[in-house]
């Protein structure tokens, strides 16, 4: 049974593989065919039968109680974000299939706000598509151009990867955030298309996706290695845009009075796009 048809089982299996017997506080006995805990060990530690846990992983019991899920989460050492994801997966089955792709539309007010910002800024969709961007964002990084997708750029474009000295940490962050954003809505055609493409083309994506990490993105410093101004560190803030769509306004800003502020000002005054890019096209409303 695939992840699409049994997301709860896929999540439990992946997270079980990440917990060692030592971490769970039990003896490591016998030859293990797979990493992590055995199903019967999870069941024992959670206080449920091995047969019931097997039914959960195989998608034969899709309405476990919250108490059972919390016991399993304790054994699998899930934090609050992963527990919330687990509860959502269990509560959502059976799911209604979506036949049509969601259309993401940027509100006019958000576009006006974007135009007014002096810092690099862009608006991203649920799957990290760039829906709108100001010129300085495009000058900062070639992946921040309208019509682009940050996941495709991070995993498939070596030129884009070179802009980020902390590329490995950033890819892990984005995949965990994608898991959280999508939740149990994995029948969305856009999600299937994007993850299918990346799974085929990127070993790094396959490795991260198999871990089922769930974590929201928070404000954090991001390092860039820019071909024109050198290395600079900017703070990244993500602000939710009101409305039915899951859109975010992302703003990069330097610490006041820092060398990074000077470099960003130099980039802005140069008026040059990042190497290998075309000028940003705005507004984008779909």
C-alpha positions as a Markdown table, in Angstrom:
| # | Residue | x | y | z |
|---|---|---|---|---|
| 1 | Unk | 0.0 | 0.0 | 0.0 |
| 2 | Unk | 1.5 | 3.3 | -1.1 |
| 3 | Unk | 1.9 | 6.5 | 1.0 |
| 4 | Unk | -1.0 | 8.0 | -1.0 |
| 5 | Unk | -3.4 | 5.3 | 0.0 |
| 6 | Unk | -2.1 | 4.8 | 3.6 |
| 7 | Unk | -0.4 | 8.0 | 4.9 |
| 8 | Unk | -0.9 | 7.0 | 8.5 |
| 9 | Unk | 0.9 | 3.7 | 8.0 |
| 10 | Unk | 3.7 | 5.3 | 6.0 |
| 11 | Unk | 4.3 | 7.9 | 8.7 |
| 12 | Unk | 4.3 | 5.3 | 11.6 |
| 13 | Unk | 6.7 | 3.1 | 9.7 |
| 14 | Unk | 9.1 | 5.9 | 8.8 |
| 15 | Unk | 9.2 | 7.3 | 12.3 |
| 16 | Unk | 9.6 | 3.8 | 13.9 |
| 17 | Unk | 12.7 | 3.3 | 11.8 |
| 18 | Unk | 14.3 | 6.4 | 13.4 |
| 19 | Unk | 14.1 | 5.1 | 17.0 |
| 20 | Unk | 16.8 | 2.7 | 18.2 |
| 21 | Unk | 16.3 | 0.2 | 20.9 |
| 22 | Unk | 18.8 | 2.1 | 23.0 |
| 23 | Unk | 16.7 | 5.3 | 22.7 |
| 24 | Unk | 13.6 | 3.4 | 23.6 |
| 25 | Unk | 15.2 | 1.8 | 26.6 |
| 26 | Unk | 15.0 | -1.8 | 25.6 |
| 27 | Unk | 17.6 | -4.5 | 24.9 |
| 28 | Unk | 18.8 | -4.8 | 21.4 |
| 29 | Unk | 18.3 | -8.6 | 20.8 |
| 30 | Unk | 18.6 | -10.6 | 17.6 |
| 31 | Unk | 19.4 | -9.6 | 14.0 |
| 32 | Unk | 17.4 | -6.7 | 12.8 |
| 33 | Unk | 16.3 | -6.7 | 9.2 |
| 34 | Unk | 15.3 | -3.0 | 9.3 |
| 35 | Unk | 16.6 | -0.1 | 11.3 |
| 36 | Unk | 14.8 | 1.2 | 14.3 |
| 37 | Unk | 12.2 | -0.6 | 16.4 |
| 38 | Unk | 10.2 | -3.6 | 15.4 |
| 39 | Unk | 6.4 | -3.3 | 15.2 |
| 40 | Unk | 6.0 | -5.6 | 18.2 |
| 41 | Unk | 8.4 | -3.5 | 20.3 |
| 42 | Unk | 6.4 | -0.3 | 19.5 |
| 43 | Unk | 3.2 | -2.2 | 20.5 |
| 44 | Unk | 4.6 | -3.5 | 23.7 |
| 45 | Unk | 6.0 | -0.1 | 24.8 |
| 46 | Unk | 2.7 | 1.6 | 23.8 |
| 47 | Unk | 0.6 | -0.9 | 25.7 |
| 48 | Unk | -1.4 | -2.2 | 22.7 |
| 49 | Unk | -1.5 | -5.5 | 21.0 |
| 50 | Unk | 1.0 | -6.3 | 18.2 |
| 51 | Unk | -1.8 | -7.3 | 15.9 |
| 52 | Unk | -3.6 | -3.9 | 16.5 |
| 53 | Unk | -0.4 | -2.0 | 15.7 |
| 54 | Unk | 0.1 | -4.0 | 12.6 |
| 55 | Unk | -3.4 | -3.1 | 11.4 |
| 56 | Unk | -2.6 | 0.5 | 12.0 |
| 57 | Unk | 0.5 | 0.4 | 9.8 |
| 58 | Unk | -1.3 | -1.5 | 7.1 |
| 59 | Unk | -4.2 | 0.9 | 7.0 |
| 60 | Unk | -6.8 | -1.7 | 8.3 |
| 61 | Unk | -7.7 | 0.4 | 11.3 |
| 62 | Unk | -8.0 | 4.1 | 10.4 |
| 63 | Unk | -9.9 | 5.4 | 13.5 |
| 64 | Unk | -7.5 | 4.8 | 16.5 |
| 65 | Unk | -8.3 | 6.7 | 19.7 |
| 66 | Unk | -6.3 | 9.8 | 20.7 |
| 67 | Unk | -5.0 | 7.9 | 23.7 |
| 68 | Unk | -3.6 | 5.1 | 21.5 |
| 69 | Unk | -2.0 | 7.6 | 19.2 |
| 70 | Unk | -0.5 | 9.6 | 22.1 |
| 71 | Unk | 1.0 | 6.4 | 23.5 |
| 72 | Unk | 2.5 | 5.5 | 20.1 |
| 73 | Unk | 3.8 | 9.1 | 19.8 |
| 74 | Unk | 5.6 | 8.7 | 23.2 |
| 75 | Unk | 7.3 | 5.5 | 22.1 |
| 76 | Unk | 8.3 | 7.1 | 18.7 |
| 77 | Unk | 9.6 | 10.2 | 20.6 |
| 78 | Unk | 7.5 | 12.6 | 18.5 |
| 79 | Unk | 7.5 | 16.3 | 19.4 |
| 80 | Unk | 4.4 | 18.4 | 19.4 |
| 81 | Unk | 4.5 | 19.2 | 15.7 |
| 82 | Unk | 4.9 | 15.5 | 14.7 |
| 83 | Unk | 2.1 | 14.5 | 17.2 |
| 84 | Unk | -0.2 | 17.1 | 15.6 |
| 85 | Unk | 0.6 | 15.7 | 12.2 |
| 86 | Unk | -0.1 | 12.1 | 13.4 |
| 87 | Unk | -3.4 | 13.1 | 14.9 |
| 88 | Unk | -4.4 | 14.9 | 11.6 |
| 89 | Unk | -3.5 | 11.8 | 9.5 |
| 90 | Unk | -5.7 | 9.6 | 11.7 |
| 91 | Unk | -8.6 | 12.0 | 11.8 |
| 92 | Unk | -8.6 | 12.6 | 8.0 |
| 93 | Unk | -9.3 | 9.0 | 6.9 |
| 94 | Unk | -11.2 | 8.2 | 4.8 |
| 95 | Unk | -10.3 | 11.1 | 2.6 |
| 96 | Unk | -12.1 | 12.7 | -0.3 |
| 97 | Unk | -10.1 | 12.8 | -3.5 |
| 98 | Unk | -9.5 | 16.1 | -5.1 |
| 99 | Unk | -10.0 | 16.0 | -8.8 |
| 100 | Unk | -8.8 | 19.5 | -9.6 |
| 101 | Unk | -5.7 | 21.5 | -8.8 |
| 102 | Unk | -6.1 | 24.4 | -6.4 |
| 103 | Unk | -5.7 | 27.9 | -8.0 |
| 104 | Unk | -3.5 | 30.2 | -5.9 |
| 105 | Unk | -4.4 | 33.9 | -6.4 |
| 106 | Unk | -2.5 | 36.7 | -4.7 |
| 107 | Unk | -4.8 | 39.4 | -3.3 |
| 108 | Unk | -4.3 | 42.8 | -4.8 |
| 109 | Unk | -3.5 | 44.3 | -1.4 |
| 110 | Unk | -0.7 | 41.9 | -0.9 |
| 111 | Unk | 0.8 | 42.9 | -4.2 |
| 112 | Unk | 0.6 | 46.6 | -3.2 |
| 113 | Unk | 2.4 | 45.7 | 0.0 |
| 114 | Unk | 5.1 | 43.8 | -1.9 |
| 115 | Unk | 5.6 | 46.8 | -4.2 |
| 116 | Unk | 6.2 | 49.1 | -1.1 |
| 117 | Unk | 8.9 | 47.0 | 0.5 |
| 118 | Unk | 12.5 | 48.1 | 0.2 |
| 119 | Unk | 13.8 | 44.7 | 1.3 |
| 120 | Unk | 13.9 | 41.5 | -0.9 |
| 121 | Unk | 10.5 | 40.0 | -0.7 |
| 122 | Unk | 8.2 | 37.6 | -2.5 |
| 123 | Unk | 4.9 | 35.7 | -2.1 |
| 124 | Unk | 5.0 | 31.9 | -2.1 |
| 125 | Unk | 2.2 | 29.4 | -2.4 |
| 126 | Unk | 1.5 | 26.2 | -0.5 |
| 127 | Unk | 4.1 | 24.2 | -2.4 |
| 128 | Unk | 6.7 | 27.0 | -2.5 |
| 129 | Unk | 5.8 | 28.3 | -5.9 |
| 130 | Unk | 6.9 | 32.0 | -6.4 |
| 131 | Unk | 3.7 | 33.8 | -7.2 |
| 132 | Unk | 5.0 | 37.4 | -7.0 |
| 133 | Unk | 8.4 | 38.9 | -6.3 |
| 134 | Unk | 10.0 | 42.3 | -6.1 |
| 135 | Unk | 13.2 | 43.1 | -8.1 |
| 136 | Unk | 15.5 | 42.9 | -5.2 |
| 137 | Unk | 14.4 | 39.3 | -4.4 |
| 138 | Unk | 15.2 | 38.3 | -7.9 |
| 139 | Unk | 18.6 | 40.0 | -7.8 |
| 140 | Unk | 19.3 | 38.2 | -4.5 |
| 141 | Unk | 18.8 | 34.7 | -5.8 |
| 142 | Unk | 18.0 | 33.2 | -9.2 |
| 143 | Unk | 15.4 | 30.9 | -7.7 |
| 144 | Unk | 13.2 | 33.8 | -6.5 |
| 145 | Unk | 11.7 | 34.6 | -9.8 |
| 146 | Unk | 8.0 | 34.5 | -10.6 |
| 147 | Unk | 6.9 | 31.2 | -12.0 |
| 148 | Unk | 9.7 | 29.3 | -10.3 |
| 149 | Unk | 9.4 | 26.8 | -7.5 |
| 150 | Unk | 11.8 | 26.8 | -4.6 |
| 151 | Unk | 11.9 | 23.1 | -4.2 |
| 152 | Unk | 12.7 | 22.5 | -7.8 |
| 153 | Unk | 15.5 | 25.1 | -7.6 |
| 154 | Unk | 16.9 | 23.7 | -4.4 |
| 155 | Unk | 17.0 | 20.1 | -5.5 |
| 156 | Unk | 17.4 | 20.2 | -9.3 |
| 157 | Unk | 19.4 | 23.4 | -10.1 |
| 158 | Unk | 23.2 | 23.2 | -9.2 |
| 159 | Unk | 23.5 | 27.0 | -9.9 |
| 160 | Unk | 20.8 | 27.7 | -7.3 |
| 161 | Unk | 22.4 | 25.3 | -4.8 |
| 162 | Unk | 25.6 | 27.3 | -5.0 |
| 163 | Unk | 23.9 | 30.4 | -3.6 |
| 164 | Unk | 23.3 | 28.7 | -0.2 |
| 165 | Unk | 26.3 | 27.6 | 1.8 |
| 166 | Unk | 23.9 | 25.8 | 4.2 |
| 167 | Unk | 22.1 | 23.9 | 1.4 |
| 168 | Unk | 21.7 | 20.6 | 3.2 |
| 169 | Unk | 20.1 | 22.2 | 6.3 |
| 170 | Unk | 17.9 | 24.3 | 4.1 |
| 171 | Unk | 16.6 | 21.4 | 2.1 |
| 172 | Unk | 15.8 | 19.5 | 5.3 |
| 173 | Unk | 13.9 | 22.5 | 6.6 |
| 174 | Unk | 11.9 | 22.9 | 3.4 |
| 175 | Unk | 10.9 | 19.2 | 3.2 |
| 176 | Unk | 9.8 | 19.2 | 6.9 |
| 177 | Unk | 7.8 | 22.4 | 6.2 |
| 178 | Unk | 6.2 | 20.8 | 3.1 |
| 179 | Unk | 5.0 | 17.9 | 5.2 |
| 180 | Unk | 3.4 | 20.2 | 7.7 |
| 181 | Unk | 1.8 | 22.4 | 5.0 |
| 182 | Unk | 0.3 | 19.5 | 3.2 |
| 183 | Unk | -0.8 | 17.4 | 6.2 |
| 184 | Unk | -3.0 | 14.6 | 5.1 |
| 185 | Unk | -4.1 | 16.4 | 1.8 |
| 186 | Unk | -1.8 | 14.3 | -0.3 |
| 187 | Unk | -4.3 | 13.7 | -3.0 |
| 188 | Unk | -3.8 | 17.2 | -4.3 |
| 189 | Unk | -2.7 | 16.9 | -8.0 |
| 190 | Unk | -0.1 | 19.6 | -7.6 |
| 191 | Unk | 1.4 | 17.8 | -4.6 |
| 192 | Unk | 1.5 | 14.5 | -6.5 |
| 193 | Unk | 3.1 | 16.1 | -9.5 |
| 194 | Unk | 5.8 | 18.0 | -7.6 |
| 195 | Unk | 6.8 | 15.2 | -5.2 |
| 196 | Unk | 6.8 | 12.7 | -8.0 |
| 197 | Unk | 9.1 | 14.7 | -10.1 |
| 198 | Unk | 11.5 | 15.4 | -7.2 |
| 199 | Unk | 11.5 | 11.8 | -6.1 |
| 200 | Unk | 12.6 | 10.6 | -9.5 |
| 201 | Unk | 15.2 | 13.3 | -10.1 |
| 202 | Unk | 16.8 | 13.9 | -6.7 |
| 203 | Unk | 18.4 | 11.3 | -4.3 |
| 204 | Unk | 18.5 | 14.1 | -1.6 |
| 205 | Unk | 14.8 | 14.6 | -1.9 |
| 206 | Unk | 14.1 | 10.9 | -1.6 |
| 207 | Unk | 16.3 | 10.6 | 1.5 |
| 208 | Unk | 14.6 | 13.5 | 3.3 |
| 209 | Unk | 11.0 | 12.6 | 2.2 |
| 210 | Unk | 11.4 | 9.1 | 3.6 |
| 211 | Unk | 12.1 | 10.4 | 7.1 |
| 212 | Unk | 8.6 | 12.0 | 7.4 |
| 213 | Unk | 10.0 | 15.0 | 9.4 |
| 214 | Unk | 7.3 | 17.6 | 10.2 |
| 215 | Unk | 8.3 | 21.1 | 11.2 |
| 216 | Unk | 7.1 | 24.6 | 10.4 |
| 217 | Unk | 9.4 | 27.2 | 9.1 |
| 218 | Unk | 10.3 | 30.0 | 11.5 |
| 219 | Unk | 12.2 | 33.3 | 11.3 |
| 220 | Unk | 15.8 | 32.4 | 10.9 |
| 221 | Unk | 19.1 | 33.8 | 9.4 |
| 222 | Unk | 19.9 | 32.6 | 5.9 |
| 223 | Unk | 23.4 | 32.7 | 4.4 |
| 224 | Unk | 23.8 | 33.6 | 0.7 |
| 225 | Unk | 27.0 | 33.3 | -1.4 |
| 226 | Unk | 26.2 | 35.9 | -4.0 |
| 227 | Unk | 28.4 | 36.2 | -7.1 |
| 228 | Unk | 28.4 | 40.0 | -7.1 |
| 229 | Unk | 28.5 | 41.0 | -3.4 |
| 230 | Unk | 29.9 | 37.9 | -1.8 |
| 231 | Unk | 28.6 | 36.2 | 1.3 |
| 232 | Unk | 25.9 | 37.8 | 3.3 |
| 233 | Unk | 23.5 | 36.7 | 6.0 |
| 234 | Unk | 19.9 | 38.0 | 6.0 |
| 235 | Unk | 17.0 | 37.3 | 8.4 |
| 236 | Unk | 14.1 | 35.5 | 6.8 |
| 237 | Unk | 10.6 | 36.3 | 8.0 |
| 238 | Unk | 7.4 | 34.5 | 6.8 |
| 239 | Unk | 4.1 | 36.3 | 7.3 |
| 240 | Unk | 0.7 | 34.7 | 6.5 |
| 241 | Unk | -1.5 | 36.5 | 4.0 |
| 242 | Unk | -5.1 | 36.5 | 4.9 |
| 243 | Unk | -7.6 | 34.7 | 2.7 |
| 244 | Unk | -8.6 | 31.1 | 1.8 |
| 245 | Unk | -5.3 | 30.2 | 0.2 |
| 246 | Unk | -2.2 | 29.2 | 2.1 |
| 247 | Unk | 0.0 | 32.1 | 0.9 |
| 248 | Unk | 3.0 | 33.5 | 2.7 |
| 249 | Unk | 4.9 | 36.8 | 2.3 |
| 250 | Unk | 8.6 | 36.1 | 2.8 |
| 251 | Unk | 10.9 | 39.0 | 3.6 |
| 252 | Unk | 14.7 | 39.0 | 3.9 |
| 253 | Unk | 16.2 | 41.8 | 6.0 |
| 254 | Unk | 19.7 | 42.5 | 7.3 |
| 255 | Unk | 20.7 | 43.4 | 10.8 |
| 256 | Unk | 20.8 | 47.2 | 11.1 |
| 257 | Unk | 24.3 | 48.7 | 10.6 |
| 258 | Unk | 25.9 | 45.4 | 9.6 |
| 259 | Unk | 28.1 | 44.6 | 6.7 |
| 260 | Unk | 25.3 | 42.6 | 5.3 |
| 261 | Unk | 23.1 | 45.7 | 5.2 |
| 262 | Unk | 25.9 | 47.5 | 3.1 |
| 263 | Unk | 26.1 | 44.5 | 0.7 |
| 264 | Unk | 22.3 | 44.4 | 0.2 |
| 265 | Unk | 22.3 | 48.2 | -0.4 |
| 266 | Unk | 25.1 | 47.7 | -3.0 |
| 267 | Unk | 23.0 | 45.0 | -4.7 |
| 268 | Unk | 20.0 | 47.2 | -4.7 |
| 269 | Unk | 21.8 | 50.2 | -6.1 |
| 270 | Unk | 23.5 | 48.1 | -8.9 |
| 271 | Unk | 20.1 | 47.2 | -10.2 |
| 272 | Unk | 21.4 | 44.0 | -11.6 |
| 273 | Unk | 19.6 | 40.6 | -11.6 |
| 274 | Unk | 21.4 | 37.6 | -10.2 |
| 275 | Unk | 23.5 | 35.8 | -12.7 |
| 276 | Unk | 21.6 | 33.6 | -15.2 |
| 277 | Unk | 18.2 | 35.1 | -14.4 |
| 278 | Unk | 15.6 | 37.2 | -16.2 |
| 279 | Unk | 14.0 | 40.3 | -14.7 |
| 280 | Unk | 11.0 | 39.5 | -12.4 |
| 281 | Unk | 7.6 | 39.6 | -13.9 |
| 282 | Unk | 4.9 | 41.1 | -11.7 |
| 283 | Unk | 2.2 | 40.8 | -10.7 |
| 284 | Unk | 1.4 | 37.1 | -10.8 |
| 285 | Unk | -2.1 | 36.2 | -9.7 |
| 286 | Unk | -2.4 | 32.5 | -10.5 |
